[in-house]
């Protein structure tokens, strides 16, 4: 390339650079003129973009934590506050990390519901929440006044949940695993889960062990439960006897569940599903 060609090429580059700078200057002036003509336009644009960012963040959290089931994200831990000792800050930092970050409104409430019922292996969090609300009239009141404890209240909710799953066949009898599990295949899986079968078996054991009148205890736990004083009047028994029957029935549930689990070992379940 000779000197003249080099000079021509450099002139073209310089011209293109001037044109580019002119376009940038005109665009900036146009934005300035638009902002001067409509002072609130920039604020509206920023507000709109902020809403887009918030919606994108909320949707990402919904997908990550409610669809994929990811754990709560770690929070942004601040620096150690002045005046707090290292030992105190260590404990506080540990508490903050364990609590996790706060999620977006709507996502946080749904995630808290999952956390609350994460110890339940059967049923959805919504089902257990509904079951607890159903028991608010009688059983929750008994828990609040100390007649039963939280564990017994959970057993009552579990009984009610299993009862609803077999409501169409209230007279369920204790049957063999082979008889209860549908052996037909759909997508290579047994249609009815073994966990569900075991809970149905446990309910069968539990119901058969109830003293007469069985329906009195059922009325205090399943369906739309009534208080033990109402049940006592309905079945012509004393209040103390009705309350004792209720507590005894709740205390029998864990043993019935354990019996259902011990009856079928993992190897037997595996063979029955093959």
N, C-alpha and C positions, 0 to 999 in steps of 0.2 A: 504494500500500500504506500503510494507516494505522499509527499507533504500536502499536496492539494486535496487529495482524498481524505486525509486525516483531518484537515481543517474543515472540510464540508461535513464530515461525520460528527465532529465536535459541535459544529454550529447547529446541526439537527437536534442533538441531545440537549443543547442549551435551550433551543426553541421549545422542545417538548416539556422541559422542566418549567419554563416560564408559563406555558399553557396550563400545566398541572397546577402551579401555584395560583394562577388566575382563577381556575375553576374552584379551588379550595376557598379562595378569598370571596368569590361570588356566593358560594354556598353558605359560608359563615355570615355574610351580609344578609342573605335571604333569611337565615334563621334569626338573626338579630332583628330584622324588620318585622318578621312574623311575631316574635316575642313582644316587640314594642306595640304592635297592633292588637295583640291578644295576650295581656300579661298573665292570665291564668292558664294559658295553654300548656306551658311547661309543667306547671304543677299537676294539671290533669293527666298529662302524659306520664309523669313520674308515678302518680297514684295508680294509673292503669297498669304500668309495668310492675309495681309492687304487688298488685292483686294477682297478676299472672304468676309472679314468683311464689306467692303464698299458695296459690292453687297447685302449682307444680310440686312444691314441697309437701303439701298435704297428700296429694295423690301418690307420691313416692313413698311416704310413710305408710299409707294405707296398703299399698302393694307389698312393701317389705315386711310389715309387722302383722297385718291381718290376713294377708293371702299366703305369703311364704312362711309366716310364723317366726320371723327373726326375733331375737331377744331385744329388750329395750336398749337403745344406744347409750354409750357412756356419756355422762354430762361433761360440760366444759368447767373443770374445777378451777376456781379463782385462786389467786395467790393467798398465802397465809396472812390472815388479818393481823394488824399490829396489836400487840398486847396479849396474843394467844401463844401459849407455850407450844413447843414442838410436839410434846406428848398429846396435848389437847387437839392440836391441828391434825395429827396423825389419825386420831379417832374420828374427827369431824370429816376429814377427807375420805376415810373408809366408808363412813355413813353416806356421804354424797355419791360415791361411786356405786355403792350397793343400791341406792335409790334409783339411779339411772336418770337419763334426761327426760324432761317433760315433752310429750308429743303434742301435735297440733290438736285444737279443740275438735271433738267428735272422734278422732282417732284415739286420743288419750282415754276417753270413757270406755270405748270398746276394748281397748287393751287392758284396762284395769279389770274389766269383767272377766277377761281370759285369765289374768293373773289370779283373781280371786278363786276361780274354780279349776285352776291348773292341776290340783291334786286328784281330780275326778277322772277316772279312766273310762267311764261310760257316760254318754249323754253330752250335749253341748252346753257351753256356759249359759246360753239363753234359757235352756231347759231347766238347769239348776236354779237360775235366778227366779224363774217363774214358779218353781216348786217352793222356794223360800217365801216368796210373796204369798203363795197359796196358804202357807202355814202361819201367816202373820197373825191371824185372828186368835188362834188357840195355842199352838205349840210354841210360837215365838214368845208369847206371853208367859208360858210356863218356864221357858228358858230365862226370861228376864227376871222372874221372881224367884229363881233358884230351884224350882221343882225338878227340872232336868238341866243337863249341861249342854254345851255346844256340840259335843260329840254325839250325844243322844239326839239332838236336833238334826244333825247331819244324817244320822241313821234313818230318822223318820223321813227326811227328804229323799233319801235313796230308795226306801221302800215305796214311797209314793211314785217315784220315777219309774221303777220297775213295774209297779201296778199299772201305770198308764200304758206301758209298752205291751202289756198282755190283757188290756181291758176288754178286748173282744172275747177273751176266753178266761173269765174270772175264775172258773172252776178248774184251773190248771192243776194237773197232778204231777207228782214227781215221776219223771220218765227217764229212760236211758238217753245217753248222748246221741246214740245212733238214731233214735226215734225223733229227737228234737231237731237235729241238724238236717237241713235239706241237702242231700248228697248230689243234687244236680249241679252242673258246672256252668258258670257264666263268666267268660273271660279268664278261666283257669282258677277261679276262687270259689270257695264254699259260700253259698248265698247268705246264710245266717251265721254271724260270728260266734265263735266258741265262748267269748266273754259274755255275750248276751244270753247264751244258753245257760251258762253257769249261774247268772243272776236270776234267771227264771227258775232254775232248780232250787236256788236258795230261797226264793219267795215261796215255792211249793213246800219246802221243809218248814219254813217259818209259819205259814198259814195253817198247816196241819197241826202244829204244836199249840196253836192258840186255844185257850179254854173256852167253853161255851158261856155265853153266846159269842161266837167269833166276830159277828158283825159289829158288836159294840166296839171292839178294839179297832176294826177296820174303819169305822165311822170317825174315830178320833185321829186317824193317820192319813188315809187315802181320800181321793175325791175332794170334796169340800169339807175339810175336817171340822168337827164340832168339839167344844170343850168337854172335859170329863164330867162336869156337873150336868150338862145337857144330856150326855150319854147315860149318866146314872138315872136320870128321870125317865129317859126314853126306854130303858131296859129294866127299870124297876130294881136297881141295885143301889147300894150306898155310895156316896161320893168318894169315900176313902178306898172302897173296893175298886171302883172304876179307875181311879188314879193309879192304884197299885197295878192293875191289869195293864194299863198303858205303859207304865215304866218297865214292868217285866217283859212286855212284848218288845219294846225298844232294845232292851239289854240282850234279848235272844238273837237279834239280827246278826251281829258279827259271827256268832257261832254257826249260824245257818250258812252264811257266806263261806266260812272256813270249811264247813262240811262239804259244800258243793265243789270247792276247789280241790279238797283232798280226795274226793271220789274219783276224779279223772286226772291222771298224770299227763305230763306233756307228751310222753311216748304214745299213750293211748289216743290222745287228741290227734297226734300226727298220723297215726295209722288210720283213724276214722276219716281223716280228710284226704287220704291217698286213694 
